[in-house]
Amino acid sequence: MTQPKPMRARPVFWLSVVILVAAVGGSFGIWYLFLRPSGPPPVSISSIPTASAPAAASFVPGSTSSAAIGAASSGGTGSLDGTWTVDTGIGSFSDFTNSFAGYRVQEQLASIGANTAVGRTPKVTGSITLKGTMVTAGAFTADLTALQSDDDRRDGQLRRQGIQTAQFPTATFNLTKPIDLGALPADGQALQATATGDFTLHGVTKSVQLQVTAKRSGSVIVVTGSLPVSFADYGIGKPNSFLVLSIDDHGTMEFQLLFTKR
């Protein structure tokens, strides 16, 4: 008796499978593009609560250091004269309620198109000195080797390309001109000022003017600011990667610093 021949899969069947897989893959790419988590927004002083508000005690949601700012805010502020240092014990890097410095750069990725690359480091040190209504001194240093973005591959490339953190591990700012605040802000009041100083990045130092916003919350002073950075001014070459189709020739340096008095 002749055995029946096994049926061959029809080409149309496999073509259908290919089309289905491609459709699913394409849909996933589209959904990923529009529903992927966006990067952290630019720094803003508006999210910092005042000491008098009930939210002051929960300034660092879910963090063990939330009690620290609550205790700091509950005490009397007294004179603001003296040296204030960056307090890395306040806040959490997981939700950016701590002190940090970092960058924002527009890029075009091969996989998802336009993207804002944001990298931040929690390893910052620095201080400001107040006397009356004057900021007489100020400086901060950021450890760029601790920069973290949403992609380890980008972080790794920046060690060797771009800002080359392996060769130039820090960025610094030193105030070169006192800042006249005019009047000391009330608790919870924000004020804006221009900080003139020397900014060093990638081994190059430039005199710059930082537009900063400061806010006092009890015994904590929060200072935020940003600075447009042209890569060519600091001898920075644009990173190259098969994942990146293009990248802007400029970016933004931004920071959020929480100071407490010594």
C-alpha positions in Angstrom: 0.0 0.0 0.0 1.4 3.4 -1.0 2.0 5.7 2.0 0.5 9.2 1.6 3.2 11.9 1.0 3.6 14.4 3.8 2.0 17.7 3.0 4.4 20.5 2.3 3.8 23.8 4.0 2.4 26.1 1.4 4.5 29.2 0.6 1.5 31.4 1.2 1.4 30.1 4.8 5.0 31.1 5.5 4.5 34.4 3.8 1.6 35.0 6.2 3.8 34.2 9.1 6.5 36.6 8.0 3.9 39.4 7.5 2.4 38.7 10.9 5.8 38.8 12.6 6.7 42.0 10.8 3.4 43.6 11.7 3.8 42.7 15.4 7.4 43.9 15.3 6.4 47.2 13.6 3.6 47.7 16.1 5.9 47.1 19.0 8.3 49.7 17.6 5.5 52.3 17.2 4.2 51.6 20.6 7.7 51.8 22.1 8.2 55.1 20.3 5.1 56.8 21.7 4.6 55.1 25.0 8.2 54.7 26.2 8.9 56.7 29.4 10.1 60.2 28.6 13.3 61.5 30.2 13.3 63.6 33.3 12.1 67.2 32.7 14.4 70.2 32.9 15.3 71.3 36.4 12.7 73.6 38.0 12.5 75.3 41.3 8.7 75.1 41.3 8.7 71.5 42.5 10.5 72.4 45.8 8.0 72.8 48.6 8.2 75.6 51.2 9.1 74.8 54.8 5.7 76.1 56.1 3.8 73.7 53.8 2.9 70.2 55.1 4.8 68.8 52.1 8.1 70.0 53.5 8.3 67.0 55.8 7.8 64.7 52.7 10.2 66.6 50.4 11.8 63.3 49.7 9.0 60.8 49.2 9.8 57.3 50.3 13.4 58.3 51.2 15.0 57.7 54.6 16.4 61.2 54.4 12.9 62.8 54.3 13.1 63.3 58.1 16.4 65.2 57.6 14.8 68.0 55.6 11.8 68.0 57.9 14.0 68.5 60.9 16.0 71.2 59.0 12.9 73.0 57.9 11.3 73.0 61.4 14.1 75.0 63.0 14.5 78.7 63.0 16.7 80.0 60.2 18.3 82.9 62.0 21.1 84.8 60.1 21.9 83.4 56.7 25.5 84.7 56.9 28.1 82.0 56.6 29.1 79.1 54.4 26.5 76.8 53.0 27.6 73.4 51.6 26.0 71.0 49.2 24.2 68.4 51.4 24.2 65.0 49.6 22.3 63.5 52.5 19.1 65.1 51.4 16.9 63.6 48.7 17.0 60.6 46.4 18.7 60.1 43.1 15.9 57.7 42.1 13.4 60.6 41.8 15.9 63.5 41.4 15.0 65.2 44.7 18.6 65.3 45.6 21.6 67.4 44.5 22.8 66.6 40.9 24.3 68.0 37.8 24.0 66.8 34.2 23.4 67.4 30.6 20.5 67.5 28.0 21.3 66.9 24.3 19.0 66.3 21.3 19.8 63.2 19.3 18.3 61.1 16.5 18.4 57.4 17.2 18.3 54.7 14.6 15.7 52.7 16.5 13.2 55.3 17.7 14.0 58.7 16.0 14.2 62.0 17.9 15.2 61.7 21.6 16.4 64.0 24.4 19.4 62.4 26.0 19.6 63.2 29.7 22.4 62.2 31.9 22.9 63.2 35.6 25.4 62.6 38.4 24.6 62.7 42.1 28.3 63.1 43.0 28.5 66.9 43.4 30.3 69.0 46.0 30.4 72.7 46.6 29.6 75.7 48.7 28.3 79.2 48.7 29.1 82.0 51.2 26.5 84.6 52.2 27.1 87.9 53.9 24.1 90.2 54.3 22.4 90.3 50.9 25.6 89.3 49.0 26.8 86.0 47.8 30.5 86.6 48.2 31.8 83.2 47.0 30.6 80.0 45.4 31.9 76.9 43.7 30.8 73.4 42.8 32.4 70.3 41.2 30.5 67.5 39.5 32.0 64.0 39.1 31.2 63.2 35.5 32.4 59.6 35.8 29.2 58.9 37.7 26.9 60.3 34.9 23.9 58.0 34.4 21.3 58.2 31.6 18.6 55.7 30.5 21.1 53.7 28.4 24.3 52.2 29.7 25.7 52.1 26.1 25.5 55.9 25.9 27.2 56.2 29.3 30.0 53.9 28.2 30.5 55.9 24.9 30.9 59.1 26.9 33.8 57.7 28.8 35.8 57.5 25.5 34.0 60.0 23.2 32.3 63.4 23.5 33.1 64.7 27.0 35.5 61.8 27.5 34.9 61.4 31.2 37.8 58.9 31.5 40.2 61.7 30.6 38.3 64.7 32.0 36.4 63.3 35.0 35.1 66.6 36.5 33.3 69.8 35.5 33.6 72.8 37.8 32.2 76.3 38.3 33.8 79.0 40.4 32.1 82.3 41.1 34.3 85.3 40.0 31.9 88.1 40.8 29.8 88.6 43.9 26.0 88.4 43.5 23.9 91.2 45.0 20.5 89.7 45.9 19.1 93.1 46.9 17.2 91.6 49.7 17.0 88.2 51.4 14.1 86.2 50.2 11.3 85.2 52.6 11.0 81.5 53.4 9.5 79.8 50.4 10.2 82.7 48.1 12.2 82.1 44.9 14.5 84.7 43.4 16.5 84.8 40.1 20.0 86.0 39.7 23.0 85.9 37.3 26.1 84.1 38.5 29.3 85.1 36.7 32.2 82.7 36.9 34.6 80.3 35.3 33.1 77.0 34.0 35.6 74.2 33.2 34.5 71.3 31.0 36.6 68.9 28.9 39.7 70.6 30.2 38.6 74.0 28.8 37.7 77.0 31.0 35.3 79.7 29.9 33.9 82.7 31.6 30.1 82.3 31.7 27.0 83.7 33.1 24.7 81.2 34.8 21.0 82.0 35.1 20.1 80.6 38.5 17.0 80.4 40.7 17.3 80.1 44.4 14.7 79.2 47.0 14.9 79.0 50.8 12.9 76.2 52.5 13.6 76.5 56.3 17.2 75.7 56.8 17.7 74.4 53.2 18.7 76.6 50.2 17.9 75.1 46.8 19.7 76.5 43.8 18.8 75.4 40.2 20.2 76.6 36.9 21.3 75.8 33.4 23.8 76.8 30.8 23.8 76.4 27.0 27.0 74.7 25.9 28.4 74.7 22.4 30.6 71.6 22.0 33.1 73.4 19.8 33.8 76.0 22.5 35.1 73.2 24.8 36.8 71.1 22.1 34.2 68.4 22.4 33.7 66.1 19.4 30.2 64.7 18.8 30.1 61.0 19.8 29.8 58.4 17.0 27.7 55.3 17.3 25.8 53.0 14.9 22.8 53.5 17.2 22.9 57.3 16.8 22.1 58.8 13.4 22.9 62.4 14.4 23.4 64.5 17.5 23.2 68.3 18.0 26.4 70.3 18.2 25.2 71.9 21.4 23.5 70.9 24.7 22.5 72.2 28.1 24.3 71.8 31.4 21.8 71.8 34.3 22.1 71.4 38.0 20.1 71.3 41.2 22.0 71.9 44.5 20.6 71.6 48.0 22.7 73.6 50.6 22.7 73.5 54.4 24.6 75.7 56.7 27.7 74.5 58.4 
